[in-house]
Amino acid sequence: MLEPDRFAVLVVKPDGVAQHLTRLISLWTRDRGYKLRGFRELILSPEHQLILDADTQVGGRIDRQLSEVFYGLGPAHALLLEREGSRSSDKGSAAAELAGITGDVLPHRARPGTLRGDFGALNPVFNLVHVTSGTDYLDRDARALFDRPLVELLGLNGARPDGISQTPHLLRPFKLWSVVADILAAWLGPEVVRPTNWPAESHGPSHPAVGAALMACTRAAQRAGGENGEVLTGVLDGRTSYVHFARQVPMVDTWHGYLAYTTLRHLTLCADTP
């Protein structure tokens, strides 16, 4: 008999796939007692996003519309996981347990030992994974991601997952602060965006680094002045859309451009949240 409480759905978002983290994330979940039962690569459509976000609390200062562009940048990987053995009895549902160890959506609050903390989420959009938050949503998400209900997906003899070909030596990590600073320098000029004002790459999206980056951006906007200064200030306070930003800023690589925009867009939120 199928026991839904034993199963969880985890989606490795496009940033995790692009950095070749899927295999390592799968091994991370295995080390915590989860067996891979299904795998699928897909482009998450707006319809998929609506389904997956249906149980997500709306509101606050995170603009979920930013995900529409993000999910169009590349494929996502859907993983169906089963919690093994005796762990089922005292941990609550597998979906709830896995959601609890995913880590905070704000990267500087994602502690070591959580998935986002261990794998280095970069900002509230580039945060690596989505996890179904409870058993009630499990069959819905399985249908959306695998095009079949959970019981059919597993089958009478158990599902055999497709292989995940990514291996650790192929990792391609995004650099956070150098990407943001380089994008701004190419747009505003190196005399406006001064490298000495930016946090070190090794500091990652920590709270002090976010504060330093926000101060560097504020100074850059003041030095730039005019329309460019207004556009940058508008990104920081949410008035400048990505479409407007992309028209103004020379971008060789869309991934880096969107990482820069979404990081800037959430600097104030992250700086204001201890």
Contacts in CASP RR format, 6 or more apart in sequence:
PFRMAT RR
TARGET T0000
AUTHOR 0000-0000-0000
METHOD contacts of the structure
MODEL  1
MLEPDRFAVLVVKPDGVAQHLTRLISLWTRDRGYKLRGFRELILSPEHQL
ILDADTQVGGRIDRQLSEVFYGLGPAHALLLEREGSRSSDKGSAAAELAG
ITGDVLPHRARPGTLRGDFGALNPVFNLVHVTSGTDYLDRDARALFDRPL
VELLGLNGARPDGISQTPHLLRPFKLWSVVADILAAWLGPEVVRPTNWPA
ESHGPSHPAVGAALMACTRAAQRAGGENGEVLTGVLDGRTSYVHFARQVP
MVDTWHGYLAYTTLRHLTLCADTP
2 150 0 8 1.000
2 151 0 8 1.000
2 154 0 8 1.000
3 88 0 8 1.000
4 93 0 8 1.000
4 135 0 8 1.000
4 138 0 8 1.000
4 139 0 8 1.000
4 150 0 8 1.000
5 88 0 8 1.000
5 92 0 8 1.000
5 93 0 8 1.000
5 94 0 8 1.000
5 95 0 8 1.000
5 135 0 8 1.000
6 82 0 8 1.000
6 83 0 8 1.000
6 88 0 8 1.000
6 94 0 8 1.000
7 37 0 8 1.000
7 80 0 8 1.000
7 81 0 8 1.000
7 82 0 8 1.000
7 83 0 8 1.000
7 94 0 8 1.000
7 95 0 8 1.000
7 135 0 8 1.000
7 138 0 8 1.000
7 150 0 8 1.000
8 34 0 8 1.000
8 80 0 8 1.000
8 81 0 8 1.000
8 82 0 8 1.000
8 83 0 8 1.000
8 93 0 8 1.000
8 94 0 8 1.000
8 95 0 8 1.000
8 97 0 8 1.000
8 98 0 8 1.000
8 99 0 8 1.000
8 131 0 8 1.000
8 132 0 8 1.000
8 138 0 8 1.000
9 78 0 8 1.000
9 79 0 8 1.000
9 80 0 8 1.000
9 81 0 8 1.000
9 95 0 8 1.000
9 131 0 8 1.000
9 132 0 8 1.000
9 138 0 8 1.000
9 141 0 8 1.000
9 142 0 8 1.000
9 145 0 8 1.000
10 25 0 8 1.000
10 29 0 8 1.000
10 78 0 8 1.000
10 79 0 8 1.000
10 81 0 8 1.000
10 98 0 8 1.000
10 129 0 8 1.000
10 130 0 8 1.000
10 131 0 8 1.000
10 132 0 8 1.000
11 44 0 8 1.000
11 52 0 8 1.000
11 76 0 8 1.000
11 77 0 8 1.000
11 78 0 8 1.000
11 79 0 8 1.000
11 129 0 8 1.000
11 130 0 8 1.000
11 131 0 8 1.000
11 145 0 8 1.000
12 21 0 8 1.000
12 22 0 8 1.000
12 25 0 8 1.000
12 76 0 8 1.000
12 77 0 8 1.000
12 79 0 8 1.000
12 128 0 8 1.000
12 129 0 8 1.000
13 70 0 8 1.000
13 71 0 8 1.000
13 76 0 8 1.000
13 126 0 8 1.000
13 127 0 8 1.000
13 128 0 8 1.000
13 129 0 8 1.000
13 130 0 8 1.000
14 44 0 8 1.000
14 70 0 8 1.000
14 71 0 8 1.000
14 72 0 8 1.000
14 73 0 8 1.000
14 74 0 8 1.000
14 75 0 8 1.000
14 76 0 8 1.000
15 70 0 8 1.000
15 122 0 8 1.000
15 126 0 8 1.000
15 127 0 8 1.000
15 128 0 8 1.000
15 174 0 8 1.000
15 259 0 8 1.000
16 22 0 8 1.000
16 25 0 8 1.000
16 119 0 8 1.000
16 128 0 8 1.000
16 129 0 8 1.000
17 41 0 8 1.000
17 74 0 8 1.000
17 75 0 8 1.000
17 76 0 8 1.000
17 77 0 8 1.000
18 73 0 8 1.000
18 74 0 8 1.000
18 172 0 8 1.000
18 174 0 8 1.000
18 255 0 8 1.000
19 171 0 8 1.000
19 172 0 8 1.000
19 173 0 8 1.000
19 174 0 8 1.000
20 166 0 8 1.000
20 167 0 8 1.000
20 170 0 8 1.000
20 171 0 8 1.000
20 172 0 8 1.000
21 119 0 8 1.000
21 128 0 8 1.000
21 166 0 8 1.000
21 171 0 8 1.000
22 77 0 8 1.000
22 79 0 8 1.000
22 164 0 8 1.000
22 166 0 8 1.000
23 164 0 8 1.000
23 165 0 8 1.000
23 166 0 8 1.000
23 167 0 8 1.000
23 168 0 8 1.000
24 119 0 8 1.000
24 166 0 8 1.000
24 168 0 8 1.000
24 171 0 8 1.000
25 79 0 8 1.000
25 115 0 8 1.000
25 119 0 8 1.000
25 128 0 8 1.000
25 129 0 8 1.000
26 36 0 8 1.000
26 79 0 8 1.000
26 164 0 8 1.000
28 115 0 8 1.000
28 118 0 8 1.000
28 119 0 8 1.000
29 36 0 8 1.000
29 79 0 8 1.000
29 81 0 8 1.000
29 98 0 8 1.000
30 36 0 8 1.000
32 101 0 8 1.000
33 83 0 8 1.000
33 84 0 8 1.000
33 87 0 8 1.000
34 81 0 8 1.000
34 82 0 8 1.000
34 83 0 8 1.000
34 84 0 8 1.000
34 94 0 8 1.000
34 98 0 8 1.000
35 81 0 8 1.000
35 82 0 8 1.000
35 83 0 8 1.000
35 84 0 8 1.000
36 79 0 8 1.000
36 80 0 8 1.000
36 81 0 8 1.000
36 161 0 8 1.000
36 164 0 8 1.000
37 80 0 8 1.000
37 81 0 8 1.000
37 82 0 8 1.000
37 154 0 8 1.000
37 158 0 8 1.000
37 159 0 8 1.000
37 161 0 8 1.000
38 78 0 8 1.000
38 79 0 8 1.000
38 80 0 8 1.000
38 146 0 8 1.000
38 153 0 8 1.000
38 159 0 8 1.000
38 161 0 8 1.000
38 162 0 8 1.000
39 77 0 8 1.000
39 78 0 8 1.000
39 79 0 8 1.000
39 80 0 8 1.000
39 161 0 8 1.000
39 162 0 8 1.000
39 163 0 8 1.000
39 164 0 8 1.000
40 77 0 8 1.000
40 78 0 8 1.000
40 145 0 8 1.000
40 146 0 8 1.000
40 162 0 8 1.000
41 75 0 8 1.000
41 76 0 8 1.000
41 77 0 8 1.000
41 78 0 8 1.000
42 48 0 8 1.000
42 75 0 8 1.000
42 76 0 8 1.000
42 78 0 8 1.000
42 145 0 8 1.000
43 71 0 8 1.000
43 72 0 8 1.000
43 74 0 8 1.000
43 75 0 8 1.000
43 76 0 8 1.000
44 52 0 8 1.000
44 71 0 8 1.000
44 72 0 8 1.000
44 76 0 8 1.000
45 71 0 8 1.000
46 68 0 8 1.000
47 144 0 8 1.000
48 71 0 8 1.000
48 144 0 8 1.000
48 145 0 8 1.000
49 67 0 8 1.000
49 68 0 8 1.000
49 71 0 8 1.000
51 140 0 8 1.000
51 141 0 8 1.000
51 144 0 8 1.000
52 130 0 8 1.000
52 132 0 8 1.000
52 141 0 8 1.000
52 144 0 8 1.000
53 64 0 8 1.000
53 67 0 8 1.000
54 137 0 8 1.000
54 140 0 8 1.000
55 132 0 8 1.000
55 133 0 8 1.000
55 134 0 8 1.000
55 136 0 8 1.000
55 137 0 8 1.000
56 64 0 8 1.000
56 133 0 8 1.000
58 64 0 8 1.000
61 269 0 8 1.000
62 105 0 8 1.000
62 124 0 8 1.000
62 266 0 8 1.000
62 269 0 8 1.000
63 238 0 8 1.000
63 265 0 8 1.000
66 125 0 8 1.000
66 242 0 8 1.000
66 262 0 8 1.000
66 265 0 8 1.000
67 125 0 8 1.000
69 242 0 8 1.000
69 258 0 8 1.000
70 125 0 8 1.000
70 126 0 8 1.000
70 258 0 8 1.000
70 262 0 8 1.000
73 254 0 8 1.000
73 255 0 8 1.000
73 258 0 8 1.000
77 164 0 8 1.000
78 145 0 8 1.000
78 146 0 8 1.000
80 142 0 8 1.000
80 146 0 8 1.000
80 150 0 8 1.000
80 153 0 8 1.000
80 159 0 8 1.000
80 161 0 8 1.000
81 94 0 8 1.000
81 98 0 8 1.000
82 94 0 8 1.000
83 91 0 8 1.000
83 94 0 8 1.000
83 97 0 8 1.000
88 94 0 8 1.000
91 97 0 8 1.000
93 134 0 8 1.000
93 135 0 8 1.000
95 131 0 8 1.000
95 132 0 8 1.000
95 133 0 8 1.000
95 134 0 8 1.000
95 135 0 8 1.000
95 137 0 8 1.000
95 138 0 8 1.000
96 133 0 8 1.000
96 134 0 8 1.000
96 135 0 8 1.000
98 131 0 8 1.000
99 131 0 8 1.000
99 132 0 8 1.000
99 133 0 8 1.000
99 134 0 8 1.000
100 114 0 8 1.000
100 131 0 8 1.000
101 113 0 8 1.000
101 114 0 8 1.000
101 115 0 8 1.000
102 114 0 8 1.000
102 115 0 8 1.000
102 116 0 8 1.000
102 129 0 8 1.000
102 131 0 8 1.000
103 109 0 8 1.000
103 110 0 8 1.000
103 111 0 8 1.000
103 114 0 8 1.000
103 115 0 8 1.000
103 116 0 8 1.000
103 117 0 8 1.000
104 110 0 8 1.000
104 111 0 8 1.000
104 114 0 8 1.000
104 116 0 8 1.000
105 116 0 8 1.000
105 124 0 8 1.000
105 127 0 8 1.000
106 124 0 8 1.000
106 269 0 8 1.000
106 270 0 8 1.000
106 273 0 8 1.000
107 116 0 8 1.000
107 117 0 8 1.000
107 120 0 8 1.000
107 121 0 8 1.000
107 122 0 8 1.000
107 123 0 8 1.000
107 124 0 8 1.000
107 127 0 8 1.000
107 205 0 8 1.000
107 270 0 8 1.000
108 205 0 8 1.000
108 206 0 8 1.000
108 207 0 8 1.000
108 209 0 8 1.000
108 210 0 8 1.000
108 270 0 8 1.000
108 273 0 8 1.000
109 273 0 8 1.000
110 116 0 8 1.000
110 117 0 8 1.000
110 120 0 8 1.000
110 121 0 8 1.000
111 117 0 8 1.000
112 118 0 8 1.000
115 128 0 8 1.000
115 129 0 8 1.000
116 127 0 8 1.000
116 128 0 8 1.000
116 129 0 8 1.000
119 128 0 8 1.000
120 128 0 8 1.000
120 205 0 8 1.000
121 127 0 8 1.000
121 128 0 8 1.000
121 205 0 8 1.000
122 174 0 8 1.000
122 176 0 8 1.000
122 204 0 8 1.000
122 205 0 8 1.000
122 259 0 8 1.000
122 263 0 8 1.000
123 176 0 8 1.000
123 205 0 8 1.000
123 259 0 8 1.000
123 262 0 8 1.000
123 263 0 8 1.000
123 266 0 8 1.000
123 270 0 8 1.000
124 262 0 8 1.000
124 266 0 8 1.000
124 269 0 8 1.000
124 270 0 8 1.000
125 262 0 8 1.000
125 266 0 8 1.000
126 174 0 8 1.000
126 259 0 8 1.000
126 262 0 8 1.000
126 263 0 8 1.000
132 138 0 8 1.000
132 141 0 8 1.000
138 150 0 8 1.000
139 149 0 8 1.000
139 150 0 8 1.000
142 148 0 8 1.000
142 149 0 8 1.000
142 150 0 8 1.000
142 153 0 8 1.000
143 149 0 8 1.000
143 150 0 8 1.000
146 153 0 8 1.000
153 159 0 8 1.000
174 255 0 8 1.000
174 256 0 8 1.000
174 259 0 8 1.000
175 201 0 8 1.000
176 201 0 8 1.000
176 204 0 8 1.000
176 205 0 8 1.000
176 259 0 8 1.000
176 263 0 8 1.000
177 198 0 8 1.000
177 199 0 8 1.000
177 200 0 8 1.000
177 201 0 8 1.000
177 203 0 8 1.000
177 204 0 8 1.000
177 209 0 8 1.000
177 213 0 8 1.000
178 201 0 8 1.000
179 256 0 8 1.000
179 257 0 8 1.000
179 259 0 8 1.000
179 260 0 8 1.000
180 198 0 8 1.000
180 213 0 8 1.000
180 259 0 8 1.000
180 260 0 8 1.000
180 263 0 8 1.000
180 264 0 8 1.000
181 193 0 8 1.000
181 195 0 8 1.000
181 198 0 8 1.000
181 216 0 8 1.000
182 256 0 8 1.000
183 249 0 8 1.000
183 251 0 8 1.000
183 256 0 8 1.000
183 257 0 8 1.000
183 260 0 8 1.000
184 192 0 8 1.000
184 193 0 8 1.000
184 217 0 8 1.000
184 220 0 8 1.000
184 232 0 8 1.000
184 249 0 8 1.000
184 260 0 8 1.000
185 192 0 8 1.000
185 193 0 8 1.000
185 195 0 8 1.000
186 249 0 8 1.000
186 250 0 8 1.000
187 228 0 8 1.000
187 248 0 8 1.000
187 249 0 8 1.000
187 250 0 8 1.000
188 220 0 8 1.000
188 223 0 8 1.000
188 224 0 8 1.000
188 228 0 8 1.000
188 229 0 8 1.000
188 232 0 8 1.000
191 223 0 8 1.000
192 220 0 8 1.000
192 223 0 8 1.000
192 224 0 8 1.000
193 216 0 8 1.000
193 220 0 8 1.000
194 216 0 8 1.000
194 220 0 8 1.000
197 212 0 8 1.000
197 215 0 8 1.000
197 216 0 8 1.000
197 219 0 8 1.000
197 220 0 8 1.000
198 212 0 8 1.000
198 213 0 8 1.000
198 216 0 8 1.000
199 206 0 8 1.000
199 208 0 8 1.000
199 209 0 8 1.000
199 212 0 8 1.000
199 213 0 8 1.000
200 209 0 8 1.000
203 209 0 8 1.000
205 263 0 8 1.000
205 270 0 8 1.000
207 270 0 8 1.000
207 271 0 8 1.000
207 274 0 8 1.000
210 267 0 8 1.000
210 270 0 8 1.000
210 271 0 8 1.000
211 267 0 8 1.000
211 270 0 8 1.000
211 271 0 8 1.000
213 263 0 8 1.000
213 267 0 8 1.000
214 236 0 8 1.000
214 267 0 8 1.000
214 268 0 8 1.000
214 271 0 8 1.000
217 232 0 8 1.000
217 236 0 8 1.000
217 264 0 8 1.000
217 267 0 8 1.000
218 233 0 8 1.000
218 236 0 8 1.000
220 229 0 8 1.000
220 232 0 8 1.000
221 229 0 8 1.000
221 230 0 8 1.000
221 232 0 8 1.000
221 233 0 8 1.000
221 236 0 8 1.000
222 229 0 8 1.000
224 232 0 8 1.000
228 248 0 8 1.000
231 240 0 8 1.000
231 244 0 8 1.000
231 245 0 8 1.000
231 248 0 8 1.000
232 240 0 8 1.000
232 264 0 8 1.000
233 239 0 8 1.000
233 240 0 8 1.000
234 240 0 8 1.000
235 245 0 8 1.000
235 261 0 8 1.000
235 264 0 8 1.000
235 265 0 8 1.000
236 264 0 8 1.000
236 265 0 8 1.000
236 267 0 8 1.000
236 268 0 8 1.000
237 268 0 8 1.000
238 265 0 8 1.000
242 258 0 8 1.000
242 261 0 8 1.000
245 261 0 8 1.000
246 257 0 8 1.000
246 261 0 8 1.000
249 257 0 8 1.000
249 260 0 8 1.000
251 257 0 8 1.000
END
